[in-house]
Amino acid sequence: MTLVCLHGAATQQYIPSSIKPPSVSREFRGAWVATVNNIDWPSQRTLTTQQQKGELLAILDKCQQLKLNVVILQVRPACDALYASKLEPWSEYLTGTQGKAPSPFWDPLEFAVEQAHAR
């Protein structure tokens, strides 16, 4: 066991630093879009491709309206993927069945990136 004694520490007075931090050139204003258990998107596992796209566009539109500059889309919710992957199966939160691709086919990650950049 080690005992450390800081003699006189309690008697010292706090003096704020006069050093000013650099000005912020950019801000990180973002939102996390959770997909696990259909928390944020898609709202249900049984939505059509068009309904899923519509919900995602509504989220991106709201982020733009709020002047956010970052959207973090959870694309690996549960050892699966919300994008076309050779390594991981399609997410059950997208289609209702893990490993089942959306029909008609679309890649939600690719779509989200394209739409976010367009905004």
Disulfide bonds with the S-S distance in Angstrom:
none
